[in-house]
Amino acid sequence: MHALVLAGGLNLGPLRKVSSARYEAEIKIAGRPMIDYVVMALQSVPALEKIVVVCGENILSESEKRKVTAVIQPGKTMLESLNNGLQALDTEKPVLVLTADIPLINKEAIEDFLNRCKEKEADVYYSVVPKEVNDRKYPGVQRTYVKLKEGIFTGGNVVLLSPWVIRNHMDILNKAISYRKKPLQLCFLLGWKFLFSLFLGRLTIKQIEARVSKMLKFKAAGVISLFPEVGIDVDKPSDLQLVNKVLSN
């Protein structure tokens, strides 16, 4: 299996207040660029044959750069960067995709996600993390949550996908990515019925899987991870403070 790290996001959001780095992925955490931690975690997983990183020049440390298969220039959007990385990997087999802003990710979390994916047959596997899992290990961490019938979840930043899905669904995936931190708008893409069910707390993961599969003609699966590191991304100063404390220790 191959892995792809997306690290092309410019530092134009809330993190700009605490770091002048051009890219979010190069913001220093405990003395190292944020992206280094993600690459190190991937390198520790024996099942991963190739690792491609999509990022700006000179972001990845020289020590980590020598261990990856290729470093690809980012596109203008996240989806364009994803497509560039998939073309570099040149495979039709499922690819593990991670964003570079989850520096707490580790070998155990990655392997657990991949093992859980084996329990279902799908073209896209999307990770979600229960709120109580986050609260138990990282009390007070601020995340965007959505209440489903099975519980309260936050979206993860780890996905396993078949490359053909990206090539065939660029338009709708662009919208979905732009709404990734806006559950109501994201649910609205599925239709009014699903938005109503969400408000009532009746919407289930299986209903979402079935609707996405029917709309887009590929099989989608939600994968519940019990590792909060899958979903804790660094996109605001409080997140940076948290991961600095954890990784410094």
C-alpha positions as CSV (number, residue, x, y, z in Angstrom):
1,M,0.0,0.0,0.0
2,H,1.1,3.6,-0.6
3,A,0.5,6.8,1.4
4,L,0.1,10.4,0.4
5,V,0.6,13.4,2.7
6,L,-1.1,16.7,1.8
7,A,0.9,19.6,3.1
8,G,0.3,22.4,0.6
9,G,-2.0,24.6,2.7
10,L,-0.7,28.2,3.1
11,N,-0.6,29.7,6.6
12,L,-3.4,32.2,6.1
13,G,-5.7,31.4,8.9
14,P,-5.7,31.7,12.7
15,L,-2.2,30.2,13.0
16,R,-0.8,33.2,11.3
17,K,-1.1,35.1,14.6
18,V,1.5,32.8,16.2
19,S,3.7,31.8,13.3
20,S,5.1,33.6,10.3
21,A,5.7,30.3,8.4
22,R,4.5,30.4,4.8
23,Y,2.9,26.9,5.0
24,E,1.0,25.5,8.0
25,A,3.0,22.3,7.6
26,E,6.3,24.0,8.3
27,I,5.2,25.5,11.6
28,K,7.7,24.3,14.2
29,I,6.4,22.0,17.0
30,A,9.0,21.0,19.6
31,G,11.7,22.1,17.2
32,R,10.6,20.3,14.1
33,P,8.2,21.1,11.2
34,M,4.7,19.8,11.8
35,I,4.9,17.6,8.7
36,D,7.9,15.7,10.1
37,Y,5.7,14.0,12.7
38,V,3.3,12.7,10.1
39,V,6.0,11.4,7.9
40,M,7.8,9.7,10.8
41,A,4.6,8.0,11.8
42,L,4.0,6.7,8.3
43,Q,7.6,5.4,8.0
44,S,7.0,3.3,11.1
45,V,4.2,1.3,9.4
46,P,5.6,-1.8,7.6
47,A,2.6,-2.1,5.3
48,L,3.4,1.2,3.5
49,E,5.6,0.7,0.5
50,K,5.8,4.3,-0.8
51,I,5.2,7.7,0.8
52,V,4.6,10.7,-1.4
53,V,4.4,14.2,0.1
54,V,2.7,17.2,-1.6
55,C,4.3,20.3,-0.1
56,G,6.2,23.5,-0.9
57,E,10.0,23.6,-1.2
58,N,12.2,23.0,1.8
59,I,9.4,22.3,4.2
60,L,10.2,18.7,5.0
61,S,13.4,18.2,7.0
62,E,16.3,16.8,5.0
63,S,16.4,13.7,7.3
64,E,12.8,12.9,6.5
65,K,13.0,14.0,2.8
66,R,15.5,11.2,2.2
67,K,13.1,8.6,3.4
68,V,10.1,9.4,1.2
69,T,9.5,8.3,-2.3
70,A,8.9,11.7,-3.8
71,V,8.0,15.3,-2.9
72,I,5.5,16.9,-5.3
73,Q,4.6,20.5,-5.7
74,P,1.1,21.4,-4.4
75,G,-1.8,22.6,-6.6
76,K,-4.0,25.6,-6.1
77,T,-6.6,23.6,-4.1
78,M,-6.5,20.6,-1.8
79,L,-8.2,18.5,-4.4
80,E,-5.7,19.5,-7.1
81,S,-2.8,18.7,-4.7
82,L,-4.4,15.3,-4.0
83,N,-4.7,14.6,-7.7
84,N,-1.0,15.6,-8.2
85,G,0.0,13.2,-5.5
86,L,-2.1,10.3,-6.9
87,Q,-0.6,10.8,-10.4
88,A,2.9,10.6,-8.9
89,L,2.0,7.3,-7.2
90,D,0.6,6.0,-10.4
91,T,-1.5,3.2,-8.9
92,E,-5.1,2.0,-9.0
93,K,-4.8,0.4,-5.6
94,P,-6.2,2.1,-2.5
95,V,-4.1,5.0,-1.2
96,L,-3.9,6.1,2.4
97,V,-4.3,9.9,2.5
98,L,-3.4,12.1,5.4
99,T,-3.2,15.8,6.0
100,A,0.1,17.2,7.4
101,D,-1.6,19.0,10.3
102,I,-2.1,15.9,12.6
103,P,1.3,15.8,14.3
104,L,0.0,13.5,17.1
105,I,-0.6,10.7,14.6
106,N,1.3,7.5,15.4
107,K,1.9,3.9,14.1
108,E,-0.8,2.4,16.3
109,A,-3.5,4.8,15.1
110,I,-2.7,4.2,11.4
111,E,-2.5,0.5,11.7
112,D,-5.8,0.4,13.6
113,F,-7.5,2.4,10.9
114,L,-6.2,0.2,8.2
115,N,-7.3,-2.9,10.1
116,R,-10.8,-1.5,10.6
117,C,-11.0,-0.7,6.8
118,K,-10.5,-4.5,6.1
119,E,-13.8,-5.2,7.9
120,K,-15.8,-3.4,5.2
121,E,-15.7,-3.4,1.4
122,A,-15.7,0.2,0.0
123,D,-14.0,2.6,-2.4
124,V,-13.6,5.4,0.2
125,Y,-13.1,4.9,3.9
126,Y,-13.4,8.1,6.0
127,S,-12.3,8.1,9.7
128,V,-14.5,9.6,12.5
129,V,-13.7,9.8,16.2
130,P,-16.2,9.7,19.1
131,K,-16.2,12.9,21.3
132,E,-15.8,10.9,24.5
133,V,-12.5,9.4,23.1
134,N,-11.1,12.9,22.5
135,D,-12.4,14.2,25.9
136,R,-10.9,11.2,27.8
137,K,-7.3,11.6,26.4
138,Y,-7.2,15.3,25.6
139,P,-9.7,17.1,27.9
140,G,-10.8,20.5,26.6
141,V,-9.6,20.0,23.0
142,Q,-11.7,22.1,20.7
143,R,-13.2,20.2,17.7
144,T,-16.1,20.5,15.3
145,Y,-18.6,17.8,16.3
146,V,-21.8,16.4,14.8
147,K,-24.5,14.4,16.7
148,L,-25.5,11.2,15.0
149,K,-27.7,8.4,16.3
150,E,-24.7,6.3,17.2
151,G,-23.1,9.2,19.2
152,I,-21.2,12.5,18.8
153,F,-18.4,12.4,16.3
154,T,-15.7,14.6,14.8
155,G,-14.2,13.9,11.3
156,G,-10.8,12.4,11.1
157,N,-7.9,13.5,8.8
158,V,-7.1,10.0,7.5
159,V,-8.8,8.5,4.5
160,L,-8.3,5.4,2.4
161,L,-9.5,5.8,-1.1
162,S,-9.4,4.3,-4.6
163,P,-7.8,6.9,-7.0
164,W,-10.5,6.5,-9.7
165,V,-13.0,8.1,-7.3
166,I,-11.0,11.4,-7.3
167,R,-10.7,11.5,-11.1
168,N,-14.5,10.9,-11.6
169,H,-15.9,13.2,-8.9
170,M,-13.8,16.4,-8.9
171,D,-16.7,18.8,-8.7
172,I,-18.7,17.3,-5.9
173,L,-15.5,16.5,-3.9
174,N,-14.4,20.1,-4.2
175,K,-17.7,21.1,-2.5
176,A,-17.4,18.5,0.2
177,I,-13.8,19.5,1.0
178,S,-14.8,23.2,1.3
179,Y,-17.6,22.1,3.8
180,R,-15.4,19.7,5.8
181,K,-15.7,21.8,9.0
182,K,-19.3,22.8,8.4
183,P,-21.5,19.7,9.2
184,L,-24.8,21.4,8.3
185,Q,-23.6,22.4,4.8
186,L,-22.0,19.1,4.3
187,C,-25.2,17.3,5.2
188,F,-27.2,19.6,3.0
189,L,-25.3,18.1,0.0
190,L,-27.1,14.9,0.8
191,G,-30.6,16.5,0.7
192,W,-33.2,18.0,2.9
193,K,-34.3,14.7,4.4
194,F,-30.8,14.1,5.8
195,L,-30.5,17.6,7.1
196,F,-33.8,17.2,9.0
197,S,-32.7,13.8,10.4
198,L,-29.5,15.4,11.5
199,F,-31.4,18.1,13.4
200,L,-33.4,15.4,15.2
201,G,-30.4,13.3,16.0
202,R,-31.7,10.4,14.0
203,L,-29.1,10.3,11.2
204,T,-27.0,7.2,11.2
205,I,-23.6,6.4,9.7
206,K,-25.2,3.7,7.6
207,Q,-27.7,6.2,6.1
208,I,-24.9,8.5,5.2
209,E,-22.9,5.7,3.6
210,A,-25.9,4.5,1.6
211,R,-26.8,8.0,0.4
212,V,-23.2,8.9,-0.7
213,S,-22.9,5.6,-2.5
214,K,-26.2,6.1,-4.3
215,M,-25.5,9.7,-5.3
216,L,-21.9,9.3,-6.4
217,K,-21.8,5.7,-7.6
218,F,-19.0,4.6,-5.4
219,K,-19.1,2.7,-2.1
220,A,-18.4,4.9,1.0
221,A,-17.7,3.7,4.5
222,G,-17.4,5.5,7.8
223,V,-14.7,4.0,10.0
224,I,-14.9,4.7,13.8
225,S,-11.4,5.2,15.2
226,L,-10.7,5.1,18.9
227,F,-7.5,7.0,18.5
228,P,-8.1,10.8,18.9
229,E,-4.8,11.4,17.1
230,V,-6.5,10.7,13.9
231,G,-8.7,13.8,14.2
232,I,-6.8,16.4,16.2
233,D,-5.6,18.7,13.5
234,V,-3.7,22.0,14.2
235,D,-5.6,24.9,12.7
236,K,-5.8,27.4,15.6
237,P,-3.4,28.6,18.4
238,S,-5.0,26.5,21.1
239,D,-4.3,23.3,19.0
240,L,-0.7,24.4,18.5
241,Q,-0.4,24.9,22.2
242,L,-1.8,21.4,22.9
243,V,0.5,19.5,20.5
244,N,3.5,21.5,21.6
245,K,2.9,20.4,25.1
246,V,2.3,16.7,24.2
247,L,5.3,16.4,21.8
248,S,7.7,18.4,24.0
249,N,7.1,15.8,26.7
